[in-house]
Amino acid sequence: MRQAFLKYEREVRIRNYKVGCILALIFMPAGASLDYFVYHDKVLQFLGLRLLCSALLGAFGLCCTSNLI
């Protein structure tokens, strides 16, 4: 019974990781619009950091879908 629970919990955790990655991939670059109003002179620097973060999240999401985790 413990093995079945651990298997189920792992599947739920991986699904939640995937959802989190998708949401972060969408909203991380979208945050650049807020940067424009708050940090107008640093928008391009923050956009680069946001895109880098999204790329890393995309790589992590690919790891989740390929069962490497």
C-alpha positions in Angstrom: 0.0 0.0 0.0 2.9 2.4 0.8 4.4 1.8 -2.7 1.0 2.7 -4.3 0.8 5.9 -2.3 4.4 6.9 -3.2 3.7 6.2 -6.9 0.5 8.3 -6.8 2.2 11.1 -4.8 5.1 11.2 -7.4 2.7 11.5 -10.3 0.8 14.4 -8.5 4.1 16.2 -7.7 5.3 15.9 -11.3 1.9 17.1 -12.7 2.2 20.1 -10.3 5.7 20.8 -11.5 4.5 20.9 -15.0 1.6 23.3 -14.3 4.0 25.5 -12.3 6.5 25.6 -15.2 3.8 26.4 -17.7 2.4 29.3 -15.6 5.9 30.6 -14.9 6.8 30.4 -18.7 3.7 32.6 -19.4 3.9 35.1 -16.5 7.7 35.6 -16.2 8.1 37.4 -19.5 4.7 39.1 -19.0 6.1 40.7 -15.9 8.2 42.9 -18.3 5.2 45.1 -18.8 5.3 45.9 -15.1 9.0 46.5 -15.3 8.3 49.1 -17.9 6.3 51.2 -15.5 8.4 50.7 -12.4 12.0 50.4 -13.8 11.7 52.2 -17.1 15.4 52.6 -17.6 16.2 48.9 -16.8 13.5 47.2 -18.9 15.9 45.5 -21.3 18.1 44.2 -18.6 15.2 42.8 -16.7 13.7 41.4 -19.8 16.9 39.5 -20.5 16.9 38.0 -17.0 13.2 37.1 -17.3 13.8 35.3 -20.6 16.8 33.5 -19.1 14.6 32.4 -16.2 12.0 31.2 -18.7 14.5 29.2 -20.6 15.7 27.5 -17.5 12.1 26.8 -16.5 11.5 25.4 -19.9 14.5 23.1 -19.6 13.2 22.0 -16.2 9.7 21.4 -17.7 11.3 19.2 -20.4 13.0 17.2 -17.8 9.6 16.6 -16.1 8.0 15.4 -19.3 10.8 13.1 -20.2 10.6 11.3 -16.8 14.2 12.3 -15.8 12.9 13.4 -12.4 
